[in-house]
Amino acid sequence: MLVLFTDTDTDITPAEAKEFGYHLISMPYSIDGVTTYPYEDFDEFDAHAFYDQLRGGVLPNTSAISTQKYKDYFEPHFKAGNDILYVHFSRNMTATFDNMDIAVKELSEQYPDCKFYEIDTMGITLCSLMTVKEIGDLYKEGKTAEEMLEWAKTEVNKVGCYFFADDLKFFKHSGRVSGIAGTMGTLLGIRPIIYMNEEGKMVSVGKEKGRVKAMERLLSFVDQLGENVKDHRVLVGHADCRDIAEGIEKMLKEKYGDDLRTEIVDVNPTAGSHCGPNTVGVCFHAKRRSL
């Protein structure tokens, strides 16, 4: 039997994970020395309360999962004789997968008949969620691990994901975006446009002055890069700024029609620790990730 895993950095909720058949790995964040594991230490994510803390000056930190914790997630399934497919956020954004590799190596020696597969979504938050849900669709259709891996070879890099933030101090604090000046948005009202590149890294690709111009710029990437957009989900992610997300959703439906399959998604707290409140982005099926 094949067992699916994903992680909370993909923005998937426990209810959605259950719907698609995923087991959920919790990616932790810490505030004032207290570490929290999403959906293990709480049942529902109170996005407004979390992002209000950040607005008040809190700067959370994130950390890797230990090798032992990975073993705790995986070993019961290996012990039952199952194979595992883990669809996860980008390896190029974290060192946590070094610990996972150690855990998998040790477990594979202990359970040599069980297989471990992985699909790197080359993204995080809604960029990952797009692939997680499409793999979930394939799993429900009865596809094998090999068929899903083959699908991922071409489809992972057909996920376009573009976003912007109101206050870039969180990106500056995290150090996870290249080509960006951390004071730019705060001091000048300039909003750099950031995207997930083919290597699974966040890169600044331009800038706009003002929120409306930034929203329009996001949609321009959908227009220029989109491929069979209406045949796939279009995800709009936000960090406690649903009004902006709904504005983007409205603009998308004005362009592509009311039957466009849009979903509005809360950015998870671990990734949100790096982007901060009032970050908003759009994710869509694309010819490629960049112009």
C-alpha positions as CSV (number, residue, x, y, z in Angstrom):
1,M,0.0,0.0,0.0
2,L,1.2,3.5,-0.8
3,V,0.8,6.2,1.9
4,L,0.9,9.9,1.1
5,F,2.6,12.5,3.2
6,T,2.9,16.3,2.9
7,D,3.7,19.1,5.4
8,T,2.1,22.2,6.8
9,D,4.4,24.5,4.9
10,T,2.2,23.7,1.8
11,D,-0.8,25.5,3.3
12,I,-2.9,22.4,3.4
13,T,-5.3,22.1,6.3
14,P,-6.0,18.8,8.2
15,A,-9.5,18.6,6.6
16,E,-8.0,18.9,3.1
17,A,-5.2,16.4,3.9
18,K,-7.9,13.9,5.0
19,E,-9.8,14.6,1.8
20,F,-6.8,13.7,-0.4
21,G,-5.5,10.9,1.8
22,Y,-2.4,12.7,3.1
23,H,-0.7,12.3,6.5
24,L,0.5,15.7,7.7
25,I,4.0,16.6,8.9
26,S,4.1,19.7,11.1
27,M,6.7,22.4,10.4
28,P,7.5,24.4,13.6
29,Y,7.9,28.0,14.4
30,S,9.0,29.7,17.6
31,I,7.9,32.9,19.4
32,D,9.7,34.1,22.5
33,G,11.4,30.7,22.9
34,V,8.1,28.8,22.7
35,T,8.0,26.3,19.8
36,T,4.7,25.5,18.2
37,Y,3.8,22.6,15.8
38,P,0.9,23.6,13.6
39,Y,-2.1,21.3,13.9
40,E,-0.4,19.3,16.6
41,D,-0.3,22.0,19.2
42,F,-3.6,23.5,18.0
43,D,-6.6,22.2,15.9
44,E,-7.3,25.3,13.8
45,F,-5.0,28.1,12.7
46,D,-6.2,31.5,13.9
47,A,-4.6,33.5,11.1
48,H,-5.8,36.9,12.3
49,A,-4.4,36.4,15.9
50,F,-1.1,35.1,14.6
51,Y,-0.5,37.9,12.1
52,D,-1.6,40.5,14.6
53,Q,1.3,39.4,16.8
54,L,3.6,40.1,13.8
55,R,2.0,43.5,13.3
56,G,2.7,44.2,16.9
57,G,6.5,43.6,16.4
58,V,6.9,39.9,17.0
59,L,9.5,38.3,14.7
60,P,9.1,34.5,14.8
61,N,11.8,32.0,14.0
62,T,11.5,28.7,12.3
63,S,13.5,25.5,12.8
64,A,14.2,22.1,11.4
65,I,12.5,18.9,12.5
66,S,14.8,16.4,14.2
67,T,15.8,13.1,12.7
68,Q,13.9,11.3,15.4
69,K,10.6,13.2,14.8
70,Y,10.8,12.2,11.1
71,K,11.3,8.6,12.2
72,D,8.2,8.9,14.4
73,Y,6.2,10.1,11.4
74,F,7.4,7.4,9.0
75,E,8.2,4.3,11.0
76,P,4.6,3.1,11.8
77,H,3.9,3.0,8.1
78,F,7.1,1.1,7.2
79,K,6.4,-1.2,10.1
80,A,3.0,-1.9,8.5
81,G,4.7,-2.8,5.2
82,N,3.7,0.4,3.4
83,D,5.5,2.5,0.9
84,I,5.6,6.3,1.4
85,L,5.4,9.2,-1.1
86,Y,6.2,12.5,0.5
87,V,5.2,15.7,-1.4
88,H,7.0,18.5,0.3
89,F,8.1,22.1,0.1
90,S,11.4,23.1,-1.5
91,R,14.6,21.5,-0.3
92,N,16.4,24.7,-1.3
93,M,14.6,26.7,1.4
94,T,15.5,24.6,4.4
95,A,18.0,22.3,6.1
96,T,15.2,20.2,7.6
97,F,15.4,17.6,4.8
98,D,19.0,16.8,5.8
99,N,17.5,15.3,9.0
100,M,14.8,13.6,6.9
101,D,17.4,12.0,4.7
102,I,19.2,10.5,7.7
103,A,15.9,9.2,9.1
104,V,14.9,7.6,5.8
105,K,18.3,6.0,5.3
106,E,18.1,4.4,8.8
107,L,14.5,3.3,8.3
108,S,15.3,1.9,4.8
109,E,18.0,-0.3,6.4
110,Q,15.6,-1.5,9.0
111,Y,12.7,-2.0,6.5
112,P,14.5,-2.9,3.2
113,D,11.3,-4.1,1.5
114,C,9.6,-0.7,1.9
115,K,10.1,2.2,-0.5
116,F,10.3,5.9,0.1
117,Y,9.5,8.3,-2.7
118,E,9.5,12.1,-2.7
119,I,8.3,14.9,-4.9
120,D,9.9,18.3,-4.3
121,T,7.3,20.9,-5.2
122,M,10.1,23.5,-5.7
123,G,8.0,26.0,-3.8
124,I,6.3,26.8,-0.5
125,T,2.8,27.8,0.6
126,L,0.3,28.0,-2.3
127,C,3.0,27.1,-4.9
128,S,3.4,23.8,-3.1
129,L,-0.3,23.4,-2.5
130,M,-1.1,23.4,-6.2
131,T,1.2,20.3,-6.7
132,V,0.0,18.7,-3.5
133,K,-3.6,18.9,-4.6
134,E,-2.9,17.7,-8.1
135,I,-0.9,14.7,-6.7
136,G,-3.9,14.1,-4.4
137,D,-6.2,14.0,-7.4
138,L,-4.0,11.4,-9.1
139,Y,-3.8,9.4,-5.9
140,K,-7.6,9.3,-5.7
141,E,-7.7,8.1,-9.3
142,G,-5.5,5.2,-8.3
143,K,-2.3,6.2,-10.0
144,T,0.9,4.5,-8.8
145,A,3.9,6.2,-7.2
146,E,5.8,5.8,-10.4
147,E,3.1,7.4,-12.4
148,M,2.9,10.3,-10.0
149,L,6.7,10.8,-10.1
150,E,6.6,10.8,-13.9
151,W,3.8,13.4,-13.9
152,A,5.9,15.6,-11.5
153,K,8.9,15.6,-13.9
154,T,7.1,18.0,-16.2
155,E,4.3,19.5,-14.2
156,V,6.1,20.8,-11.1
157,N,7.7,23.5,-13.1
158,K,4.4,24.4,-14.7
159,V,3.2,26.1,-11.5
160,G,3.5,29.8,-11.7
161,C,3.5,31.6,-8.3
162,Y,3.8,35.4,-7.9
163,F,3.3,37.5,-4.8
164,F,4.1,40.7,-2.9
165,A,4.2,42.0,0.7
166,D,3.4,45.3,2.3
167,D,6.3,45.2,4.8
168,L,9.5,43.5,3.7
169,K,11.2,43.4,7.2
170,F,10.1,39.8,7.5
171,F,11.7,38.8,4.2
172,K,14.8,40.7,5.3
173,H,14.8,38.9,8.7
174,S,14.5,35.5,7.0
175,G,17.1,36.1,4.3
176,R,15.2,33.8,1.9
177,V,14.6,36.2,-1.0
178,S,17.4,37.2,-3.4
179,G,17.5,40.5,-5.2
180,I,15.5,42.5,-2.6
181,A,16.1,45.5,-0.4
182,G,14.4,44.9,2.9
183,T,13.6,48.5,3.6
184,M,12.1,49.2,0.1
185,G,8.5,48.5,0.8
186,T,8.4,50.1,4.3
187,L,10.0,53.4,3.3
188,L,8.8,54.0,-0.2
189,G,5.5,52.2,-0.6
190,I,7.2,50.1,-3.2
191,R,6.2,46.5,-3.4
192,P,8.7,44.1,-5.0
193,I,7.1,41.3,-7.0
194,I,8.5,38.0,-5.9
195,Y,8.2,34.6,-7.6
196,M,9.2,31.0,-7.0
197,N,11.8,30.0,-9.6
198,E,12.7,26.7,-11.1
199,E,15.2,25.9,-8.3
200,G,12.5,26.4,-5.6
201,K,13.9,29.7,-4.4
202,M,12.1,33.1,-3.9
203,V,13.4,35.8,-6.3
204,S,12.5,39.4,-6.7
205,V,11.4,40.0,-10.4
206,G,10.3,43.6,-10.4
207,K,8.5,46.2,-8.3
208,E,5.4,48.4,-8.3
209,K,4.4,51.4,-6.4
210,G,1.1,51.0,-4.6
211,R,-1.1,48.0,-3.9
212,V,-3.4,48.2,-6.9
213,K,-0.5,48.4,-9.3
214,A,1.0,45.4,-7.6
215,M,-2.2,43.4,-7.9
216,E,-2.4,44.3,-11.6
217,R,1.2,43.1,-12.0
218,L,0.4,39.7,-10.5
219,L,-2.5,39.3,-13.0
220,S,-0.2,40.3,-15.9
221,F,1.9,37.2,-15.1
222,V,-1.1,35.0,-15.2
223,D,-1.9,36.5,-18.6
224,Q,1.6,36.1,-20.0
225,L,2.5,32.7,-18.5
226,G,-0.8,31.0,-18.0
227,E,-1.5,27.8,-19.8
228,N,-4.9,26.1,-19.8
229,V,-5.7,28.2,-16.7
230,K,-9.3,27.3,-16.6
231,D,-8.6,23.5,-16.6
232,H,-6.8,23.8,-13.3
233,R,-7.2,25.4,-9.9
234,V,-6.2,29.0,-9.4
235,L,-5.0,29.7,-5.8
236,V,-5.0,33.1,-4.2
237,G,-3.0,33.0,-0.9
238,H,-3.0,35.7,1.7
239,A,-1.5,36.5,5.1
240,D,-4.5,37.9,6.9
241,C,-5.5,40.3,4.1
242,R,-8.6,38.5,2.7
243,D,-10.0,41.7,1.2
244,I,-6.9,42.0,-1.1
245,A,-7.2,38.3,-2.0
246,E,-10.8,38.7,-2.8
247,G,-9.9,41.7,-4.9
248,I,-7.5,39.6,-6.9
249,E,-10.1,36.8,-7.2
250,K,-12.6,39.3,-8.6
251,M,-10.1,40.5,-11.2
252,L,-9.3,37.0,-12.2
253,K,-13.0,36.1,-12.7
254,E,-13.5,39.3,-14.7
255,K,-10.8,38.1,-17.0
256,Y,-11.4,34.4,-17.2
257,G,-15.1,34.1,-16.2
258,D,-17.1,33.3,-13.1
259,D,-16.6,29.5,-13.6
260,L,-12.8,29.9,-13.0
261,R,-11.9,27.4,-10.2
262,T,-10.4,29.8,-7.6
263,E,-9.6,29.0,-4.0
264,I,-8.6,31.5,-1.3
265,V,-5.9,30.1,1.0
266,D,-4.5,31.2,4.4
267,V,-0.7,31.3,4.3
268,N,0.5,29.0,7.1
269,P,2.2,30.4,10.2
270,T,5.6,28.9,9.5
271,A,5.9,30.3,6.0
272,G,4.1,33.4,7.3
273,S,6.9,34.0,9.7
274,H,9.1,34.8,6.7
275,C,6.7,36.9,4.6
276,G,4.7,38.7,7.3
277,P,1.1,40.0,7.3
278,N,-0.5,41.5,4.2
279,T,1.4,39.3,1.8
280,V,-0.8,38.1,-1.1
281,G,-0.1,35.9,-4.1
282,V,-1.5,34.0,-7.0
283,C,-0.7,30.5,-8.2
284,F,-1.8,29.1,-11.6
285,H,-0.9,26.5,-14.2
286,A,1.8,28.0,-16.5
287,K,3.8,27.3,-19.5
288,R,6.9,27.8,-17.3
289,R,7.7,29.6,-14.1
290,S,9.1,32.8,-15.4
291,L,9.0,35.1,-18.5
